[in-house]
Amino acid sequence: MYPRAKTLGLIIKDNYILLEEQEGKHSKGIGYYYRPIGGTIELGEKSDETLIREFREELDVEIIINRYISCVENIFRIDDKIDHELTQMYLVDFKDKKLYQKENFTVSEGMKVTVAKWVSKDEIISGKKVIYPNGLKDLLKEII
């Protein structure tokens, strides 16, 4: 098994970040955890193109990519399975500024439906909310 190439986009509103809420088993236990919108880079696709596609597919919205932030390397274990991701991180904005007024977004990925919501930076930095990929919490301290 090889590392997977992924891309995620950070949308920031004041002191809040738009994050998808998921529930289940994760590398820090069982329960709720959060991650930015994005996904796996397909063969022949650039990471910024993937991000635009993923926001369109998952949230049905258009984004503007402001800038590349960093690559986050995430090696983690759930039960006996080890996984390894290389994630390109971008700072993005909604094209439609009215979307910043929405409290929640439906996230559709195949048959799976979850919700994305505005989560405060303080809840993330304090550890009240579990965020992935590992290393993103430290990155947020630098950019927000």
Helices and strands as residue ranges (DSSP letters): E 4-10, E 12-13, E 16-26, E 29-35, E 37-40, H 47-59, E 63-78, E 81-94, G 97-101, E 104-109, E 112-120, H 121-125, H 136-143
